[in-house]
Amino acid sequence: MSKDLNRVEVIGRLGADPEIKYTQEGKPVATLNIATGRQWKGEGGELKEQTEWHRCTLWGGLAELTGQYLRKGNRVYLEGRLKTSKWEDEQGTTRYTTEIVVNDLIMLGSSKDAPAGEPENAGSGEEEQSPAPSPAPARRSSGKRRAAVTEDIAL
């Protein structure tokens, strides 16, 4: 048996609200677009930035929880595996897309305007206007892993 590893960990922000759909069998599937950024100083000392976008797919109970608790701007940690799909477009051109199939997800905060690298808490941003929902109980996303959705709590 092979001992290969296909594991991805990302901390970033949702670029839009989760998109929830259902398969013909009624199984929920969620799609997220997560932005991650990096900063560095150029040769002249100027600050440069680059944003990467990651397409993420979640299935089953984890997809449902995502639809309930996550919104555009939320900061999340997610863990999963890379999956590349191949298809043909209308012109017959072969296309590829790579996505992260998510196993675990943790909600880190919701503040859209907190500077990168600073701690966040659930009492900031949109959630000030209404009480935050209670964290959902952990559910199994697969036979081997537990999926958790949690929120930072301001003390």
DSSP file (Angstrom, degrees, kcal/mol; ACC not computed):
  #  RESIDUE AA STRUCTURE BP1 BP2  ACC     N-H-->O    O-->H-N    N-H-->O    O-->H-N    TCO  KAPPA ALPHA  PHI   PSI    X-CA   Y-CA   Z-CA
    1    1 A M              0   0    0      0, 0.0     2,-0.1     0, 0.0     0, 0.0   0.000 360.0 360.0 360.0 142.4    0.0    0.0    0.0
    2    2 A S        -     0   0    0      1,-0.1     0, 0.0     2,-0.0     0, 0.0  -0.400 360.0-156.0 -74.3 145.5    1.2    3.5   -0.9
    3    3 A K        +     0   0    0     -2,-0.1    -1,-0.1     2,-0.1     2,-0.0  -0.159  43.2 143.0-111.4  36.1    2.3    5.9    1.8
    4    4 A D        -     0   0    0      2,-0.0     2,-0.4     1,-0.0    -2,-0.0  -0.273  40.0-140.7 -72.8 163.5    1.7    9.1   -0.2
    5    5 A L        +     0   0    0      2,-0.0     2,-0.4    -2,-0.0    -2,-0.1  -0.993  22.8 174.1-132.3 127.7    0.3   12.3    1.4
    6    6 A N        +     0   0    0     -2,-0.4     2,-0.4     2,-0.0    -2,-0.0  -0.836  29.8 144.1-129.9  91.0   -2.2   14.7   -0.1
    7    7 A R        -     0   0    0     -2,-0.4     2,-0.4    74,-0.1    74,-0.2  -0.997  25.1-173.0-138.4 135.0   -3.0   17.2    2.6
    8    8 A V  E     -A   80   0A   0     72,-2.7    72,-2.4    -2,-0.4     2,-0.4  -0.987   3.3-170.4-128.8 136.0   -3.7   20.9    2.5
    9    9 A E  E     +A   79   0A   0     -2,-0.4     2,-0.4    70,-0.2    70,-0.2  -0.997  13.5 176.5-124.3 131.9   -4.1   23.4    5.4
   10   10 A V  E     -A   78   0A   0     68,-2.5    68,-2.7    -2,-0.4     2,-0.5  -0.996  19.7-167.9-137.3 138.5   -5.4   26.9    4.7
   11   11 A I  E     +A   77   0A   0     -2,-0.4     2,-0.3    66,-0.2    66,-0.2  -0.993  43.2 112.7-120.9 122.0   -6.2   29.9    6.8
   12   12 A G  E     -A   76   0A   0     64,-2.1    64,-2.9    -2,-0.5     2,-0.3  -0.895  58.6 -81.2-165.3-167.9   -8.1   32.6    4.9
   13   13 A R  E     -AB  75  35A   0     22,-2.0    22,-3.1    -2,-0.3     2,-0.3  -0.889  38.4-109.3-118.8 145.1  -11.3   34.5    4.4
   14   14 A L  E     - B   0  34A   0     60,-2.1    59,-2.3    -2,-0.3    20,-0.2  -0.547  18.7-157.9 -69.6 130.9  -14.5   33.7    2.5
   15   15 A G  S    S+     0   0    0     18,-3.1     2,-0.3    -2,-0.3    -1,-0.1   0.630  76.6   0.8 -83.1 -15.1  -14.8   35.8   -0.6
   16   16 A A  S    S-     0   0    0     17,-0.4    17,-0.3    55,-0.1    -1,-0.1  -0.957  95.5 -71.9-159.1 166.9  -18.6   35.2   -0.7
   17   17 A D        -     0   0    0     -2,-0.3    54,-0.2     1,-0.1    50,-0.1  -0.345  67.7 -87.8 -60.8 150.1  -21.3   33.4    1.3
   18   18 A P        -     0   0    0      0, 0.0     2,-0.6     0, 0.0    14,-0.2  -0.284  35.8-134.5 -59.4 145.9  -21.1   29.6    0.9
   19   19 A E  E     -C   31   0A   0     12,-2.2    12,-2.2    -3,-0.1     2,-0.5  -0.930  22.3-164.1-104.4 117.4  -23.0   28.2   -2.0
   20   20 A I  E     +C   30   0A   0     -2,-0.6     2,-0.3    10,-0.2    10,-0.2  -0.889  15.5 163.4-108.0 128.9  -25.1   25.1   -0.9
   21   21 A K  E     -C   29   0A   0      8,-2.8     8,-2.7    -2,-0.5     2,-0.4  -0.836  26.6-131.2-131.6 171.9  -26.5   22.6   -3.4
   22   22 A Y  E     -C   28   0A   0     -2,-0.3    -2,-0.0     6,-0.2     5,-0.0  -0.982  15.8-127.1-129.1 140.1  -27.9   19.1   -3.1
   23   23 A T    >   -     0   0    0      4,-2.4     3,-2.0    -2,-0.4     6,-0.0  -0.228  40.4 -96.7 -71.9 171.6  -27.1   16.0   -5.1
   24   24 A Q  T 3  S+     0   0    0      1,-0.3    -1,-0.1     2,-0.1    -2,-0.0   0.788 129.3  56.1 -60.6 -26.4  -29.9   14.0   -6.8
   25   25 A E  T 3  S-     0   0    0      2,-0.1    -1,-0.3     1,-0.0    -2,-0.0   0.478 123.2-107.8 -84.0  -2.2  -29.7   11.7   -3.7
   26   26 A G    <   +     0   0    0     -3,-2.0    -2,-0.1     1,-0.3    -1,-0.0   0.548  69.0 146.8  90.0   8.3  -30.2   14.7   -1.4
   27   27 A K        -     0   0    0      1,-0.1    -4,-2.4    32,-0.0    -1,-0.3  -0.663  47.6-123.8 -81.4 127.6  -26.7   14.9   -0.1
   28   28 A P  E     -C   22   0A   0      0, 0.0    32,-2.0     0, 0.0     2,-0.4  -0.433  27.8-175.7 -73.0 143.6  -25.6   18.5    0.7
   29   29 A V  E     -CD  21  59A   0     -8,-2.7    -8,-2.8    30,-0.2     2,-0.4  -0.993   6.1-160.8-138.2 131.3  -22.5   20.0   -0.9
   30   30 A A  E     -CD  20  58A   0     28,-2.8    28,-2.4    -2,-0.4     2,-0.4  -0.881   3.3-155.7-114.0 144.3  -21.0   23.4   -0.2
   31   31 A T  E     -CD  19  57A   0    -12,-2.2   -12,-2.2    -2,-0.4     2,-0.3  -0.980  14.1-178.7-119.1 130.4  -18.6   25.5   -2.3
   32   32 A L  E     - D   0  56A   0     24,-2.6    24,-3.1    -2,-0.4     2,-0.5  -0.941  20.0-150.3-123.6 147.3  -16.4   28.1   -0.7
   33   33 A N  E     - D   0  55A   0     -2,-0.3   -18,-3.1   -17,-0.3     2,-0.5  -0.976  21.8-166.1-115.5 115.2  -13.9   30.5   -2.3
   34   34 A I  E     -BD  14  54A   0     20,-2.7    20,-2.7    -2,-0.5     2,-0.5  -0.866   7.4-150.2-107.9 130.8  -11.2   31.3    0.3
   35   35 A A  E     -BD  13  53A   0    -22,-3.1   -22,-2.0    -2,-0.5     2,-0.4  -0.852  13.9-177.6 -99.5 131.3   -8.7   34.1   -0.1
   36   36 A T  E     - D   0  52A   0     16,-2.6    16,-3.1    -2,-0.5     2,-0.3  -0.960   8.8-163.2-121.8 147.4   -5.2   33.8    1.3
   37   37 A G  E     - D   0  51A   0     -2,-0.4     2,-0.3    14,-0.2    14,-0.2  -0.901  10.5-166.1-130.0 157.5   -2.7   36.6    1.1
   38   38 A R  E     - D   0  50A   0     12,-2.1    12,-2.0    -2,-0.3     2,-0.3  -0.985   6.5-158.8-138.4 152.3    1.0   37.1    1.5
   39   39 A Q  E     + D   0  49A   0     -2,-0.3     2,-0.3    10,-0.2    10,-0.2  -0.959  16.3 161.0-129.5 147.8    3.1   40.3    1.9
   40   40 A W  E     - D   0  48A   0      8,-2.0     8,-3.5    -2,-0.3     2,-0.5  -0.974  39.1-103.4-155.9 165.1    6.8   40.9    1.2
   41   41 A K  E     - D   0  47A   0     -2,-0.3     6,-0.2     6,-0.2     5,-0.1  -0.825  34.7-137.5 -96.7 132.3    9.1   43.8    0.6
   42   42 A G    >   -     0   0    0      4,-3.3     3,-2.0    -2,-0.5    -1,-0.0  -0.125  37.6 -86.6 -75.1 178.9   10.3   44.3   -2.9
   43   43 A E  T 3  S+     0   0    0      1,-0.3    -1,-0.1     2,-0.1    -2,-0.0   0.829 130.9  50.4 -58.8 -33.4   13.9   45.2   -3.9
   44   44 A G  T 3  S-     0   0    0      2,-0.1    -1,-0.3     1,-0.0     3,-0.1   0.364 122.5-104.6 -86.5   5.5   13.2   48.9   -3.3
   45   45 A G  S <  S+     0   0    0     -3,-2.0     2,-0.1     1,-0.3    -2,-0.1   0.412  74.6 142.0  87.5  -1.7   11.7   48.3    0.1
   46   46 A E        -     0   0    0     -5,-0.1    -4,-3.3     1,-0.1     2,-0.4  -0.463  57.1-111.2 -74.7 146.0    8.1   48.8   -1.1
   47   47 A L  E     -D   41   0A   0     -6,-0.2     2,-0.3    -2,-0.1    -6,-0.2  -0.633  36.3-168.2 -78.8 127.6    5.4   46.5    0.4
   48   48 A K  E     -D   40   0A   0     -8,-3.5    -8,-2.0    -2,-0.4     2,-0.3  -0.875   2.3-164.2-116.5 150.9    4.0   44.0   -2.1
   49   49 A E  E     -D   39   0A   0     -2,-0.3     2,-0.3   -10,-0.2   -10,-0.2  -0.964   7.3-172.7-134.0 150.2    0.9   41.9   -1.7
   50   50 A Q  E     -D   38   0A   0    -12,-2.0   -12,-2.1    -2,-0.3     2,-0.4  -0.986   8.7-156.5-142.7 133.4   -0.5   38.8   -3.5
   51   51 A T  E     -D   37   0A   0     -2,-0.3     2,-0.4   -14,-0.2   -14,-0.2  -0.926   5.4-163.6-110.9 133.0   -3.9   37.1   -3.0
   52   52 A E  E     -D   36   0A   0    -16,-3.1   -16,-2.6    -2,-0.4     2,-0.4  -0.918  10.0-145.6-110.7 141.4   -4.5   33.5   -3.9
   53   53 A W  E     -D   35   0A   0     -2,-0.4     2,-0.5   -18,-0.2   -18,-0.2  -0.916  10.8-163.6-109.3 134.7   -8.0   32.1   -4.3
   54   54 A H  E     -D   34   0A   0    -20,-2.7   -20,-2.7    -2,-0.4     2,-0.5  -0.971  11.6-144.9-121.8 121.8   -8.8   28.5   -3.3
   55   55 A R  E     -D   33   0A   0     -2,-0.5    45,-2.7    43,-0.4     2,-0.4  -0.748  25.7-170.5 -84.5 127.7  -12.0   26.7   -4.4
   56   56 A C  E     -De  32 100A   0    -24,-3.1   -24,-2.6    -2,-0.5     2,-0.4  -0.945  12.6-160.0-126.6 142.2  -13.1   24.4   -1.6
   57   57 A T  E     -De  31 101A   0     43,-2.9    45,-2.8    -2,-0.4     2,-0.4  -0.976   6.9-173.5-123.9 135.0  -15.8   21.7   -1.5
   58   58 A L  E     -D   30   0A   0    -28,-2.4   -28,-2.8    -2,-0.4     2,-0.3  -0.961   8.8-156.5-127.2 144.9  -17.5   20.4    1.6
   59   59 A W  E >>  -D   29   0A   0     43,-0.4     3,-0.9    -2,-0.4     4,-0.7  -0.817  45.2 -13.9-122.1 158.3  -19.9   17.4    1.8
   60   60 A G  H 3> S-     0   0    0    -32,-2.0     4,-1.8    -2,-0.3     3,-0.4  -0.184 122.6  -3.2  62.7-137.9  -22.7   16.2    4.1
   61   61 A G  H 3> S+     0   0    0     79,-0.4     4,-2.5     1,-0.2    -1,-0.2   0.836 132.7  57.2 -60.4 -35.8  -23.1   17.6    7.6
   62   62 A L  H <> S+     0   0    0     -3,-0.9     4,-2.0     1,-0.2    -1,-0.2   0.879 105.3  51.7 -64.8 -36.6  -20.0   19.8    7.3
   63   63 A A  H  X S+     0   0    0     -4,-0.7     4,-2.0    -3,-0.4    -2,-0.2   0.915 110.0  49.1 -64.0 -43.0  -21.6   21.4    4.2
   64   64 A E  H  X S+     0   0    0     -4,-1.8     4,-1.6     1,-0.2    -2,-0.2   0.919 110.9  49.3 -63.2 -43.9  -24.8   22.1    6.1
   65   65 A L  H  X S+     0   0    0     -4,-2.5     4,-2.5     1,-0.2     5,-0.3   0.885 108.2  54.6 -62.5 -38.9  -22.9   23.6    9.1
   66   66 A T  H  X S+     0   0    0     -4,-2.0     4,-2.2     1,-0.2    -1,-0.2   0.924 107.4  49.7 -60.2 -44.8  -21.0   25.8    6.7
   67   67 A G  H  < S+     0   0    0     -4,-2.0    -1,-0.2     1,-0.2    -2,-0.2   0.827 114.6  45.6 -64.0 -31.7  -24.2   27.1    5.2
   68   68 A Q  H  < S+     0   0    0     -4,-1.6    -2,-0.2    -5,-0.1    -1,-0.2   0.888 126.0  23.2 -77.3 -40.6  -25.6   27.9    8.7
   69   69 A Y  H  < S+     0   0    0     -4,-2.5     2,-0.3    -5,-0.1    -3,-0.2   0.673 102.0  79.4-108.8 -20.5  -22.6   29.6   10.3
   70   70 A L     <  +     0   0    0     -4,-2.2     2,-0.3    -5,-0.3    40,-0.1  -0.715  46.0 169.5-102.1 145.7  -20.3   31.0    7.6
   71   71 A R    >   -     0   0    0     -2,-0.3     3,-2.4   -54,-0.2   -57,-0.3  -0.927  47.9 -64.7-141.4 164.5  -20.6   34.3    5.7
   72   72 A K  T 3  S+     0   0    0     -2,-0.3   -57,-0.2     1,-0.3   -55,-0.1  -0.226 121.3  24.8 -50.2 133.6  -18.5   36.4    3.4
   73   73 A G  T 3  S+     0   0    0    -59,-2.3    -1,-0.3     1,-0.3   -58,-0.1   0.161  85.1 137.9  94.3 -18.0  -15.5   37.8    5.3
   74   74 A N    <   -     0   0    0     -3,-2.4   -60,-2.1   -61,-0.1     2,-0.5  -0.339  51.2-132.3 -61.2 141.4  -15.4   35.1    7.9
   75   75 A R  E     +AF  13 109A   0     34,-2.6    33,-3.0   -62,-0.2    34,-1.5  -0.838  34.1 176.6 -95.9 132.1  -11.8   33.9    8.7
   76   76 A V  E     -AF  12 107A   0    -64,-2.9   -64,-2.1    -2,-0.5     2,-0.5  -0.945  30.8-142.5-136.8 153.9  -11.5   30.1    8.7
   77   77 A Y  E     +AF  11 106A   0     29,-2.7    29,-3.0    -2,-0.3     2,-0.3  -0.961  31.1 178.6-106.9 133.6   -8.9   27.3    9.1
   78   78 A L  E     -AF  10 105A   0    -68,-2.7   -68,-2.5    -2,-0.5     2,-0.4  -0.988  16.7-164.0-138.4 152.5   -9.6   24.4    6.9
   79   79 A E  E     +AF   9 104A   0     25,-2.5    24,-3.2    -2,-0.3    25,-1.9  -0.990  32.5 113.7-131.7 139.4   -7.8   21.1    6.2
   80   80 A G  E     -AF   8 102A   0    -72,-2.4   -72,-2.7    -2,-0.4     2,-0.3  -0.865  53.3 -78.6-170.7-154.7   -8.4   18.8    3.3
   81   81 A R  E     - F   0 101A   0     20,-1.9    20,-3.1    -2,-0.3     2,-0.3  -0.941  37.4-108.9-132.5 153.7   -7.0   17.2    0.1
   82   82 A L  E     - F   0 100A   0     -2,-0.3     2,-0.4    18,-0.2    18,-0.2  -0.632  32.2-175.8 -82.3 139.8   -6.4   18.5   -3.4
   83   83 A K  E     - F   0  99A   0     16,-2.5    16,-2.7    -2,-0.3     2,-0.5  -0.991   8.9-158.9-136.7 128.3   -8.5   17.1   -6.2
   84   84 A T  E     - F   0  98A   0     -2,-0.4     2,-0.3    14,-0.2    14,-0.2  -0.920   9.2-165.3-109.3 131.1   -8.1   17.9   -9.8
   85   85 A S  E     - F   0  97A   0     12,-2.9    12,-2.0    -2,-0.5     2,-0.4  -0.855   4.8-152.6-115.1 151.2  -11.0   17.4  -12.3
   86   86 A K  E     + F   0  96A   0     -2,-0.3     2,-0.3    10,-0.2    10,-0.2  -0.966  24.5 150.8-124.2 137.9  -10.9   17.3  -16.1
   87   87 A W  E     - F   0  95A   0      8,-2.4     8,-3.8    -2,-0.4     2,-0.4  -0.959  39.6-111.5-154.7 170.5  -13.8   18.3  -18.5
   88   88 A E  E     - F   0  94A   0     -2,-0.3     6,-0.2     6,-0.2     2,-0.0  -0.924  27.6-142.5-110.2 135.3  -14.5   19.7  -21.9
   89   89 A D    >   -     0   0    0      4,-2.3     3,-2.0    -2,-0.4    -1,-0.0  -0.180  41.6 -82.6 -83.1-176.0  -16.0   23.1  -22.4
   90   90 A E  T 3  S+     0   0    0      1,-0.3    -1,-0.1     2,-0.1    -2,-0.0   0.777 130.6  53.7 -61.3 -27.5  -18.6   24.0  -25.1
   91   91 A Q  T 3  S-     0   0    0      2,-0.1    -1,-0.3     1,-0.0     3,-0.1   0.438 119.9-108.1 -87.0   0.6  -15.8   24.5  -27.7
   92   92 A G  S <  S+     0   0    0     -3,-2.0     2,-0.3     1,-0.3    -2,-0.1   0.564  70.4 146.0  85.2   8.3  -14.4   21.0  -27.0
   93   93 A T        -     0   0    0      1,-0.1    -4,-2.3    -5,-0.0     2,-0.4  -0.641  52.7-119.7 -81.2 133.5  -11.3   22.3  -25.2
   94   94 A T  E     - F   0  88A   0     -2,-0.3     2,-0.3    -6,-0.2    -6,-0.2  -0.586  36.5-172.2 -73.6 129.2  -10.0   20.2  -22.3
   95   95 A R  E     - F   0  87A   0     -8,-3.8    -8,-2.4    -2,-0.4     2,-0.3  -0.877   9.8-158.6-122.6 154.2  -10.1   22.1  -19.0
   96   96 A Y  E     - F   0  86A   0     -2,-0.3     2,-0.3   -10,-0.2   -10,-0.2  -0.962   6.1-174.4-129.8 148.5   -8.8   21.4  -15.6
   97   97 A T  E     - F   0  85A   0    -12,-2.0   -12,-2.9    -2,-0.3     2,-0.4  -0.996  10.5-152.9-140.6 143.5   -9.7   22.7  -12.2
   98   98 A T  E     + F   0  84A   0     -2,-0.3   -43,-0.4   -14,-0.2     2,-0.3  -0.955  20.3 172.4-116.6 134.4   -8.2   22.0   -8.8
   99   99 A E  E     - F   0  83A   0    -16,-2.7   -16,-2.5    -2,-0.4     2,-0.6  -0.883  33.7-115.7-133.9 164.8  -10.1   22.2   -5.6
  100  100 A I  E     -eF  56  82A   0    -45,-2.7   -43,-2.9    -2,-0.3     2,-0.8  -0.926  20.5-150.6-101.8 120.9   -9.7   21.5   -1.9
  101  101 A V  E     -eF  57  81A   0    -20,-3.1   -20,-1.9    -2,-0.6     2,-0.3  -0.846  27.0-136.5 -90.2 112.1  -12.0   18.8   -0.6
  102  102 A V  E     + F   0  80A   0    -45,-2.8   -43,-0.4    -2,-0.8   -22,-0.3  -0.524  35.4 169.5 -84.5 131.7  -12.4   19.8    3.0
  103  103 A N  E    S+     0   0A   0    -24,-3.2     2,-0.3     1,-0.3   -23,-0.2   0.764  73.6  21.3 -99.4 -40.7  -12.3   17.3    5.9
  104  104 A D  E     - F   0  79A   0    -25,-1.9   -25,-2.5    43,-0.1     2,-0.3  -0.966  61.8-178.7-133.4 145.8  -12.1   19.8    8.8
  105  105 A L  E     - F   0  78A   0     43,-0.6     2,-0.4    -2,-0.3    43,-0.2  -0.989   5.1-170.5-146.3 135.4  -13.0   23.4    9.2
  106  106 A I  E     - F   0  77A   0    -29,-3.0   -29,-2.7    -2,-0.3     2,-0.5  -0.995  22.8-132.5-127.3 128.1  -12.7   25.8   12.2
  107  107 A M  E     - F   0  76A   0     43,-0.8   -31,-0.2    -2,-0.4    45,-0.1  -0.682  23.5-179.2 -78.6 123.2  -14.3   29.3   12.2
  108  108 A L  E     -     0   0A   0    -33,-3.0     2,-0.3    -2,-0.5    12,-0.2   0.725  54.9 -50.8 -97.5 -25.4  -11.7   31.7   13.4
  109  109 A G  E     - F   0  75A   0    -34,-1.5   -34,-2.6    42,-0.1    -1,-0.4  -0.962  33.0-125.4 168.7 178.1  -13.6   35.0   13.4
  110  110 A S        +     0   0    0     11,-0.4    16,-0.4    -2,-0.3     2,-0.4   0.431  57.3 125.8-129.4  -1.8  -15.9   37.2   11.4
  111  111 A S        -     0   0    0     10,-0.2     3,-0.4     1,-0.2    14,-0.1  -0.468  36.6-169.0 -68.8 119.5  -14.2   40.7   11.4
  112  112 A K  S    S+     0   0    0     -2,-0.4    -1,-0.2     1,-0.2   -39,-0.1   0.746  83.4  45.3 -77.3 -24.0  -13.8   41.8    7.8
  113  113 A D  S    S+     0   0    0      2,-0.1    -1,-0.2     3,-0.0    -2,-0.1   0.354  76.8 119.8-108.3   7.5  -11.6   44.7    8.7
  114  114 A A  S    S-     0   0    0     -3,-0.4     3,-0.1     1,-0.1     6,-0.1  -0.558  71.3-110.4 -71.2 133.0   -9.1   43.2   11.1
  115  115 A P    >   -     0   0    0      0, 0.0     3,-1.9     0, 0.0    -1,-0.1  -0.281  43.5 -88.3 -61.1 148.9   -5.6   43.6    9.8
  116  116 A A  T 3  S+     0   0    0      1,-0.3    -3,-0.0    -3,-0.1     0, 0.0  -0.287 113.3  23.0 -57.8 139.4   -3.9   40.3    8.8
  117  117 A G  T 3  S+     0   0    0      1,-0.3    -1,-0.3    -3,-0.1    -3,-0.0   0.290  94.5 115.4  88.0 -10.2   -2.2   38.6   11.7
  118  118 A E  S <  S-     0   0    0     -3,-1.9    -1,-0.3     1,-0.1    -4,-0.0  -0.713  73.2-104.3 -92.5 145.2   -4.2   40.3   14.5
  119  119 A P        -     0   0    0      0, 0.0     2,-0.3     0, 0.0    -1,-0.1  -0.310  37.4-159.5 -64.2 149.7   -6.4   38.2   16.7
  120  120 A E        -     0   0    0    -12,-0.2     2,-0.3    -6,-0.1     0, 0.0  -0.837   4.5-156.4-123.2 162.6  -10.1   38.4   16.1
  121  121 A N    >   -     0   0    0     -2,-0.3     3,-1.6    33,-0.1   -11,-0.4  -0.973  29.7-115.5-139.3 160.0  -13.1   37.6   18.2
  122  122 A A  T 3  S+     0   0    0     30,-0.8     5,-0.1    -2,-0.3    31,-0.1   0.635 106.4  71.0 -69.4 -12.8  -16.7   36.7   17.4
  123  123 A G  T 3  S+     0   0    0      5,-0.1    -1,-0.3     3,-0.0     2,-0.2   0.425  87.7  80.1 -83.6   3.0  -18.0   39.9   19.0
  124  124 A S  S X  S+     0   0    0     -3,-1.6     3,-1.0     3,-0.1   -14,-0.1  -0.558  84.2   7.8-104.9 170.4  -16.7   42.1   16.2
  125  125 A G  G >  S-     0   0    0      1,-0.2     3,-1.5    -2,-0.2     4,-0.3  -0.306 125.3  -6.8  66.7-141.7  -17.9   42.9   12.7
  126  126 A E  G >  S+     0   0    0    -16,-0.4     3,-1.5     1,-0.3     4,-0.4   0.792 124.4  68.6 -60.0 -32.6  -21.4   41.8   11.6
  127  127 A E  G <  S+     0   0    0     -3,-1.0     3,-0.5     1,-0.3    -1,-0.3   0.610  81.0  75.9 -72.4 -10.2  -22.0   39.7   14.7
  128  128 A E  G <  S+     0   0    0     -3,-1.5    -1,-0.3     1,-0.2    -2,-0.2   0.827  91.3  57.5 -63.8 -30.2  -22.3   42.7   17.0
  129  129 A Q  S <  S+     0   0    0     -3,-1.5    -1,-0.2    -4,-0.3    -2,-0.2   0.729 118.8  18.2 -77.4 -22.9  -25.8   43.4   15.5
  130  130 A S  S    S-     0   0    0     -3,-0.5    -1,-0.1    -4,-0.4     0, 0.0  -0.986  94.3 -87.0-145.6 153.8  -27.2   40.0   16.5
  131  131 A P        -     0   0    0      0, 0.0    -3,-0.1     0, 0.0    -2,-0.0  -0.306  47.8-111.0 -63.1 143.1  -26.3   37.3   19.0
  132  132 A A        -     0   0    0      1,-0.1     2,-0.0    -5,-0.1    -9,-0.0  -0.486  35.1-109.5 -71.9 142.0  -23.8   34.7   17.6
  133  133 A P        -     0   0    0      0, 0.0    -1,-0.1     0, 0.0     3,-0.1  -0.375  38.5 -98.5 -68.1 151.8  -25.3   31.2   17.1
  134  134 A S        -     0   0    0      1,-0.1    16,-0.0    -2,-0.0     0, 0.0  -0.431  48.9 -93.9 -66.3 143.9  -24.2   28.5   19.5
  135  135 A P        -     0   0    0      0, 0.0    -1,-0.1     0, 0.0    15,-0.1  -0.331  43.9-118.5 -59.0 141.0  -21.4   26.4   18.1
  136  136 A A        -     0   0    0     13,-0.3    13,-0.4     1,-0.1     3,-0.1  -0.463  33.0 -96.1 -77.7 152.4  -22.8   23.3   16.5
  137  137 A P        -     0   0    0      0, 0.0    -1,-0.1     0, 0.0     2,-0.0  -0.355  49.5 -93.1 -65.4 150.3  -21.9   19.9   17.8
  138  138 A A        -     0   0    0     10,-0.1     2,-0.3    -3,-0.1    10,-0.2  -0.367  47.0-166.5 -63.4 142.0  -19.1   18.1   16.0
  139  139 A R  E     -G  147   0B   0      8,-1.4     8,-2.6    -3,-0.1     2,-0.5  -0.925  26.4-103.4-128.6 155.3  -20.2   15.8   13.3
  140  140 A R  E     -G  146   0B   0     -2,-0.3   -79,-0.4     6,-0.2     6,-0.2  -0.662  27.6-177.1 -78.6 127.3  -18.4   13.2   11.3
  141  141 A S  S    S+     0   0    0      4,-1.0     2,-0.3    -2,-0.5    -1,-0.2   0.640  75.6   0.2 -95.7 -18.5  -17.5   14.3    7.8
  142  142 A S  S    S-     0   0    0      3,-1.1    -1,-0.2   -39,-0.1     5,-0.1  -0.905  88.1 -89.7-152.4 178.0  -16.1   10.9    6.9
  143  143 A G  S    S+     0   0    0     -2,-0.3     3,-0.0     1,-0.2    -3,-0.0   0.691 122.6  33.8 -67.9 -17.8  -15.6    7.6    8.6
  144  144 A K  S    S+     0   0    0      1,-0.1     2,-0.3     2,-0.0    -1,-0.2   0.684 110.2  56.9-112.7 -23.6  -12.2    8.5   10.0
  145  145 A R        -     0   0    0    -42,-0.0    -3,-1.1   -41,-0.0    -4,-1.0  -0.820  63.6-137.2-120.2 151.1  -12.2   12.3   10.8
  146  146 A R  E     -G  140   0B   0     -2,-0.3     2,-0.4    -6,-0.2    -6,-0.2  -0.864  16.7-147.1-101.7 140.2  -14.2   14.6   12.9
  147  147 A A  E     -G  139   0B   0     -8,-2.6    -8,-1.4    -2,-0.4     2,-0.4  -0.895  16.0-169.1-105.7 135.7  -15.3   18.0   11.6
  148  148 A A        -     0   0    0     -2,-0.4   -43,-0.6   -43,-0.2     2,-0.5  -0.975  15.5-168.5-127.4 139.2  -15.6   20.9   14.0
  149  149 A V        +     0   0    0     -2,-0.4   -13,-0.3   -13,-0.4     2,-0.3  -0.978  26.7 161.1-121.6 115.7  -17.0   24.3   13.5
  150  150 A T        -     0   0    0     -2,-0.5   -43,-0.8   -15,-0.1     2,-0.4  -0.849  26.3-143.4-130.3 166.1  -16.1   26.6   16.4
  151  151 A E        -     0   0    0     -2,-0.3     2,-0.2   -45,-0.1   -43,-0.1  -0.973  23.8-112.9-129.5 145.3  -16.0   30.3   17.1
  152  152 A D        -     0   0    0     -2,-0.4   -30,-0.8   -45,-0.1     2,-0.5  -0.537  34.4-144.4 -68.2 142.7  -13.6   32.4   19.1
  153  153 A I        -     0   0    0     -2,-0.2     2,-0.4   -32,-0.1    -1,-0.0  -0.959   5.6-133.4-117.6 126.3  -15.3   33.9   22.1
  154  154 A A              0   0    0     -2,-0.5   -33,-0.1     1,-0.1   -34,-0.0  -0.619 360.0 360.0 -76.6 128.7  -14.6   37.3   23.4
  155  155 A L              0   0    0     -2,-0.4    -1,-0.1     0, 0.0    -2,-0.0   0.406 360.0 360.0-101.9 360.0  -14.1   37.4   27.2
